[in-house]
Amino acid sequence: YNNGIAATAAAAKVAASTDGLRLTHVTDLQIVNGGQTTATLAAALKEKDEGLRQSFVQMKLSVLPAETSGKYIPLIARYANSQNRVSDADFFSNHEFHRRIEQIALRLRAPAVGGAQFGTHWFYERARGQYGNAQAGLSPAQRKQYQLLNPKKQVITKTDLAKYENAWGFLPHVVSQGAQKNFVAFSNHASVEWDKNQEQFNEEYYRRVVVKAMLFRRTEELIGKQSWYEGGYRANIVAYTIAKFAQLIQFEGIGKLLDFRTLWNSQDVTPAIDRQLMLIAEHMFRVIVAPQGGFQNVTEWCKKELCWQRARDLPIPFLKDLAPELIGREDEQVTKKTAAAQQVIITGIEAQTRVVELGGEYWHMLQTWARQKQLLSPTDESILNVAVGMPRKLPSEKQCTRLLEIKARIEEEGFVAK
């Protein structure tokens, strides 16, 4: 009665054998339905006597190009899981936003600190288990080296990122609703912002995410050491503390903003920030454990916007020694503008690399198929002619971006490269 396994991949290869076609290679395989079945098969495989000799499980493998995977994989997962609940965080993990952040995290190293000879990565775990899977085939020596470059304490999951961003964005009551609901709220916001301007999600953006992670985790650590802390509700206190800290800087910082770049460079939170965070945390604790508006349950109270309104309106001193941790808004704008411009260049290079990797023969097949279906405009034809003529002449970065858009559109019409 088992319905088998539904999976997706970016590419797949098959080879002929005496038993028919066999799947020999898969790129970016993801099981979107059948996790329990897979676990059962893995357990049965260990049985010495029978193993899987009498087992047969069908699999539906949907091969999707990278350009359209963000759109279709969540839909395949949702329809394949109509009988079982799968987290919304898993659905959104294939969105271009998360793939961009993953790529940035892989290439961006934090500055070497504390006498270290090299910088380290803040690993971004776009899909569950990626950090562990990356080490699966390594020898002990290789695993040790990998962990030196990618410390476990510097792993940021996609739900972590949503938590940090929403807390900093004055939404601690949403963070308090739990990882999944908070992630859905962040996903909706990120999707809209991505459509507005993809280039705002760049290396500087990820540096800021890392700094927010440092602030969040330092607050978690320090709260447990405070005399006023009575235990419980720490996650709520942290979310509210970070939100209030961001609000305090925005409205009490005399037109200045937190100096994210200096904190990134030091890879540490300063004593002045520690003192301000703990002053805020104590006040947030008092707000949280004294529900209003007819609420009796503290956990439910933390989920309400009324709780945040009370915390938001509570006056808290802005410590003078926090001022050196701030920078002018003009400096902030220059940093963001520079980072966005750099991302435009990176995006163009990535598009050009993808177009060249596909090769002239691929673009010739796509052009021929699309002509037969009358799907090409004169501009499309002109740009495709350049791609077909590779390697004699390479398309420009702008043309490559357009080519990938044409590719995605024609594939939606049904084109499949043979």
Legacy VTK file of the C-alpha trace (Angstrom):
# vtk DataFile Version 3.0
C-alpha trace
ASCII
DATASET POLYDATA
POINTS 418 float
0.000 0.000 0.000
3.025 2.277 0.082
2.834 5.080 -2.483
6.588 5.153 -2.949
8.967 8.088 -2.831
8.690 11.457 -4.547
11.993 13.197 -5.184
13.398 16.121 -7.139
16.817 16.762 -8.652
18.650 19.394 -10.670
20.015 16.759 -13.084
20.033 12.980 -13.557
21.848 10.448 -15.748
20.695 6.983 -16.786
22.538 4.119 -18.439
21.275 1.048 -20.309
21.759 -2.343 -18.656
20.473 -5.885 -19.171
17.642 -5.064 -16.757
16.687 -1.843 -18.534
17.603 1.732 -17.698
19.419 2.387 -14.423
19.827 5.688 -12.658
23.585 6.283 -12.350
23.972 9.875 -11.167
21.764 12.481 -9.500
22.568 16.127 -8.723
20.964 17.887 -5.737
18.608 15.020 -4.875
15.840 15.942 -2.425
13.179 13.590 -1.082
9.996 15.634 -0.847
7.731 12.760 0.174
8.761 9.399 1.622
11.122 10.283 4.432
9.755 7.545 6.690
9.916 5.036 3.841
13.546 5.962 3.209
14.405 5.556 6.888
12.725 2.128 6.913
14.687 1.059 3.834
17.930 2.216 5.437
17.162 0.179 8.553
16.211 -2.896 6.494
19.419 -2.613 4.501
21.374 -3.437 7.667
19.616 -6.792 8.067
22.237 -9.434 7.230
19.874 -12.199 6.102
17.320 -10.538 3.855
18.196 -6.876 3.576
16.261 -5.411 0.638
16.227 -8.501 -1.590
12.450 -8.782 -1.462
11.701 -5.064 -1.409
10.531 -2.925 -4.285
9.621 0.732 -3.873
8.722 2.983 -6.764
10.133 6.502 -7.018
8.914 9.485 -8.979
11.905 11.686 -9.790
11.170 15.171 -11.137
14.235 16.730 -12.770
14.045 20.506 -12.704
16.595 23.081 -13.892
17.956 25.481 -11.295
16.140 28.425 -12.885
12.687 26.976 -12.175
13.341 24.766 -9.138
12.457 27.527 -6.691
9.016 27.797 -8.266
8.108 24.141 -8.796
9.782 22.117 -6.021
7.617 23.688 -3.271
4.512 22.847 -5.338
5.631 19.247 -5.952
6.376 18.865 -2.251
3.015 20.303 -1.238
0.984 18.097 -3.614
3.021 14.973 -2.837
2.450 15.503 0.893
-1.307 15.913 0.872
-1.623 13.205 3.548
1.311 14.248 5.742
2.288 17.620 7.092
5.631 18.965 5.869
7.019 22.175 7.332
6.648 25.396 5.370
10.312 26.013 6.107
11.165 22.995 3.946
8.937 24.251 1.118
10.615 27.668 1.007
14.187 26.377 1.275
14.452 26.124 -2.540
13.514 29.741 -3.132
16.190 31.765 -4.936
16.622 33.854 -1.774
17.938 30.874 0.208
20.091 29.629 -2.648
21.673 33.080 -2.891
22.389 33.157 0.865
23.837 29.643 0.691
26.198 30.656 -2.130
27.330 33.752 -0.235
27.980 31.771 2.953
30.117 29.275 1.036
32.442 31.914 -0.381
32.456 34.503 2.432
34.930 34.049 5.261
34.787 35.876 8.557
38.020 37.688 9.532
40.596 35.651 11.442
40.479 36.589 15.138
42.101 35.506 18.390
45.438 34.675 16.825
43.934 32.309 14.237
45.817 31.915 10.960
42.706 31.796 8.778
39.128 33.000 8.688
36.109 30.728 9.066
32.719 30.349 7.423
29.367 30.964 9.023
27.715 27.899 7.494
24.190 28.493 6.173
22.070 25.360 6.349
19.486 25.926 3.634
18.122 22.375 3.932
17.973 20.232 7.033
21.053 18.114 7.655
23.327 19.869 5.139
26.066 20.507 7.692
26.240 16.834 8.643
25.867 15.615 5.065
28.809 17.750 3.952
31.044 15.705 6.253
29.574 12.259 5.546
32.302 10.967 3.226
35.277 12.627 4.901
38.093 10.897 6.724
38.655 11.844 10.401
41.476 14.197 9.384
39.377 15.793 6.640
36.413 16.135 8.993
38.592 17.902 11.562
39.849 20.318 8.914
36.293 20.916 7.677
35.083 21.728 11.176
37.973 24.142 11.689
36.822 26.082 8.633
33.116 25.585 9.411
32.715 25.509 13.217
29.484 23.947 14.425
28.827 26.958 16.652
28.715 29.069 13.474
25.907 27.159 11.753
22.856 29.280 10.917
19.709 27.419 9.857
17.012 28.962 7.707
14.659 29.161 10.712
17.449 30.816 12.708
17.792 33.465 10.016
14.040 34.103 10.070
14.166 34.461 13.855
17.047 36.946 13.805
15.555 39.034 11.020
12.049 39.221 12.449
13.285 40.048 15.945
15.448 42.847 14.550
12.457 43.959 12.445
10.313 44.717 15.536
8.335 41.456 15.355
9.206 39.632 18.620
5.574 38.614 19.059
5.743 36.824 15.699
9.031 35.126 16.672
7.278 33.959 19.862
4.643 32.145 17.791
7.148 29.375 17.054
9.685 28.507 14.390
7.226 27.522 11.646
4.784 30.427 11.926
7.639 32.862 12.231
9.285 31.334 9.174
6.105 31.678 7.122
5.874 35.349 8.074
9.512 35.925 7.139
9.143 33.951 3.890
6.273 36.144 2.748
8.310 39.266 3.481
11.482 37.921 1.851
9.598 36.868 -1.304
8.175 40.357 -1.732
11.545 42.005 -1.112
13.263 39.594 -3.501
10.837 40.542 -6.269
11.422 44.241 -5.566
15.231 44.105 -5.608
17.279 40.904 -5.635
20.582 42.745 -5.317
19.864 43.875 -1.742
20.563 40.290 -0.683
24.328 40.329 -0.954
27.476 39.731 1.087
26.812 42.769 3.253
23.324 41.473 3.996
24.774 38.163 5.173
27.384 39.921 7.309
24.516 41.668 9.075
22.675 38.380 9.547
25.812 37.005 11.216
26.068 40.022 13.524
22.401 39.618 14.454
23.127 35.957 15.191
26.008 37.023 17.452
23.746 39.481 19.308
20.955 36.919 19.644
23.239 34.186 20.927
25.113 36.489 23.313
21.785 37.601 24.795
20.768 33.951 25.268
24.045 33.265 27.016
23.996 36.284 29.344
20.386 36.050 30.455
20.976 32.765 32.275
23.638 34.481 34.417
21.449 37.357 35.641
20.202 37.515 39.235
16.768 38.712 38.149
16.220 35.741 35.799
13.891 33.210 37.425
14.025 30.598 34.676
11.651 29.990 31.774
10.583 32.114 28.790
14.180 32.767 27.767
13.424 32.503 24.044
10.719 35.147 24.405
12.921 37.431 26.496
15.690 37.211 23.897
13.390 38.024 20.966
11.892 40.996 22.792
15.322 42.201 23.929
16.724 42.215 20.388
13.625 43.993 19.051
13.797 46.634 21.782
17.558 47.050 21.236
16.950 47.718 17.517
14.138 50.136 18.363
16.226 51.957 20.955
19.038 52.543 18.452
16.627 53.725 15.769
14.858 56.265 17.954
17.485 57.145 20.565
20.654 56.839 18.490
20.687 60.495 17.430
20.266 59.648 13.765
22.856 56.889 13.806
22.777 53.124 13.262
24.584 50.100 14.676
28.068 49.664 13.224
27.579 46.176 11.788
30.842 46.128 9.838
33.039 46.737 12.906
31.234 43.987 14.812
31.699 41.657 11.838
35.395 42.437 11.699
35.869 41.749 15.420
33.549 38.704 15.406
32.502 39.645 18.929
30.018 41.731 20.877
31.444 44.575 22.951
30.980 45.040 26.739
28.992 48.227 26.067
26.483 46.289 23.961
26.362 43.539 26.608
25.399 46.096 29.279
22.715 47.660 27.100
21.270 44.257 26.177
21.040 43.117 29.796
19.434 46.388 30.891
16.810 45.883 28.196
16.426 42.170 28.977
15.497 42.825 32.602
12.788 45.273 31.549
11.507 42.843 28.900
11.353 40.098 31.518
9.109 42.310 33.684
6.791 42.959 30.730
6.577 39.322 29.723
5.772 37.859 33.154
2.973 40.382 33.813
0.322 39.694 31.140
-2.355 42.288 30.431
-5.498 42.500 28.356
-7.115 39.476 29.956
-4.264 37.083 29.179
-3.216 34.681 31.917
-0.766 32.440 30.062
2.653 34.068 29.660
3.501 32.112 26.494
0.288 33.206 24.776
0.768 36.773 26.001
4.182 36.913 24.292
2.570 36.045 20.955
0.310 39.089 20.967
1.074 42.424 19.377
-0.284 44.062 22.527
2.660 42.599 24.437
5.102 44.132 21.962
3.268 47.465 22.119
3.737 47.537 25.866
7.426 46.631 25.509
7.919 49.082 22.661
6.443 51.994 24.644
8.415 51.240 27.786
11.128 53.913 28.354
14.594 52.402 28.824
17.803 54.441 29.276
20.133 54.617 26.286
23.564 54.070 27.796
26.124 56.712 26.847
28.907 54.206 26.242
26.834 52.676 23.423
27.344 55.778 21.260
30.790 54.668 19.911
29.129 51.499 18.586
27.069 53.542 16.114
27.820 55.042 12.701
26.187 57.741 10.591
23.371 56.927 8.211
25.425 58.276 5.303
28.121 55.649 5.921
25.413 53.009 6.097
23.979 54.038 2.726
27.401 53.999 1.049
28.082 50.484 2.381
24.727 49.167 1.171
25.038 50.812 -2.243
28.517 49.385 -2.763
27.406 45.896 -1.734
24.427 46.000 -4.112
26.665 47.087 -6.990
29.061 44.221 -6.261
26.150 41.778 -6.234
25.079 42.971 -9.687
28.548 42.030 -10.965
28.484 38.646 -9.201
25.007 37.864 -10.541
26.137 38.719 -14.061
29.205 36.482 -13.802
27.079 33.618 -12.478
24.619 34.025 -15.355
27.446 34.061 -17.913
29.005 30.956 -16.372
25.688 29.099 -16.521
25.086 30.022 -20.173
28.577 28.937 -21.236
28.348 25.670 -19.287
25.162 24.734 -21.158
27.023 25.146 -24.452
26.087 26.191 -27.984
24.461 22.856 -28.823
21.956 23.216 -25.986
20.966 26.711 -27.099
20.619 25.495 -30.701
18.189 22.740 -29.566
16.193 25.230 -27.507
16.052 27.710 -30.377
14.931 25.068 -32.901
12.196 23.758 -30.595
10.947 27.245 -29.705
10.862 28.276 -33.383
8.610 25.341 -34.214
6.244 26.456 -31.458
6.500 30.118 -32.562
7.557 31.210 -29.066
10.401 33.555 -29.964
10.370 37.282 -30.568
12.896 38.905 -32.944
14.900 40.023 -29.883
14.888 36.454 -28.529
16.178 35.175 -31.863
18.973 37.728 -31.958
20.212 36.882 -28.478
19.907 33.134 -29.051
21.985 33.454 -32.225
24.849 34.747 -30.087
24.534 31.778 -27.701
24.351 29.297 -30.557
27.560 30.753 -31.969
29.624 29.981 -28.872
32.540 29.639 -28.386
33.291 31.898 -31.369
31.691 34.794 -29.512
30.479 34.867 -25.913
27.251 36.623 -24.900
27.568 39.643 -22.619
26.481 39.424 -18.986
23.283 41.307 -19.840
22.572 38.924 -22.711
23.216 35.932 -20.457
20.669 37.172 -17.932
18.171 37.484 -20.774
19.093 34.021 -22.101
18.333 32.406 -18.742
14.970 34.179 -18.691
14.231 32.799 -22.183
15.363 29.340 -21.042
12.996 29.381 -18.056
10.078 30.553 -20.215
10.639 27.973 -22.959
11.046 25.155 -20.428
7.722 26.154 -18.896
6.236 25.618 -22.357
7.526 22.048 -22.297
11.023 22.092 -23.778
13.327 19.347 -22.452
16.926 19.023 -23.692
17.715 15.529 -25.031
LINES 1 419
418 0 1 2 3 4 5 6 7 8 9 10 11 12 13 14 15 16 17 18 19 20 21 22 23 24 25 26 27 28 29 30 31 32 33 34 35 36 37 38 39 40 41 42 43 44 45 46 47 48 49 50 51 52 53 54 55 56 57 58 59 60 61 62 63 64 65 66 67 68 69 70 71 72 73 74 75 76 77 78 79 80 81 82 83 84 85 86 87 88 89 90 91 92 93 94 95 96 97 98 99 100 101 102 103 104 105 106 107 108 109 110 111 112 113 114 115 116 117 118 119 120 121 122 123 124 125 126 127 128 129 130 131 132 133 134 135 136 137 138 139 140 141 142 143 144 145 146 147 148 149 150 151 152 153 154 155 156 157 158 159 160 161 162 163 164 165 166 167 168 169 170 171 172 173 174 175 176 177 178 179 180 181 182 183 184 185 186 187 188 189 190 191 192 193 194 195 196 197 198 199 200 201 202 203 204 205 206 207 208 209 210 211 212 213 214 215 216 217 218 219 220 221 222 223 224 225 226 227 228 229 230 231 232 233 234 235 236 237 238 239 240 241 242 243 244 245 246 247 248 249 250 251 252 253 254 255 256 257 258 259 260 261 262 263 264 265 266 267 268 269 270 271 272 273 274 275 276 277 278 279 280 281 282 283 284 285 286 287 288 289 290 291 292 293 294 295 296 297 298 299 300 301 302 303 304 305 306 307 308 309 310 311 312 313 314 315 316 317 318 319 320 321 322 323 324 325 326 327 328 329 330 331 332 333 334 335 336 337 338 339 340 341 342 343 344 345 346 347 348 349 350 351 352 353 354 355 356 357 358 359 360 361 362 363 364 365 366 367 368 369 370 371 372 373 374 375 376 377 378 379 380 381 382 383 384 385 386 387 388 389 390 391 392 393 394 395 396 397 398 399 400 401 402 403 404 405 406 407 408 409 410 411 412 413 414 415 416 417
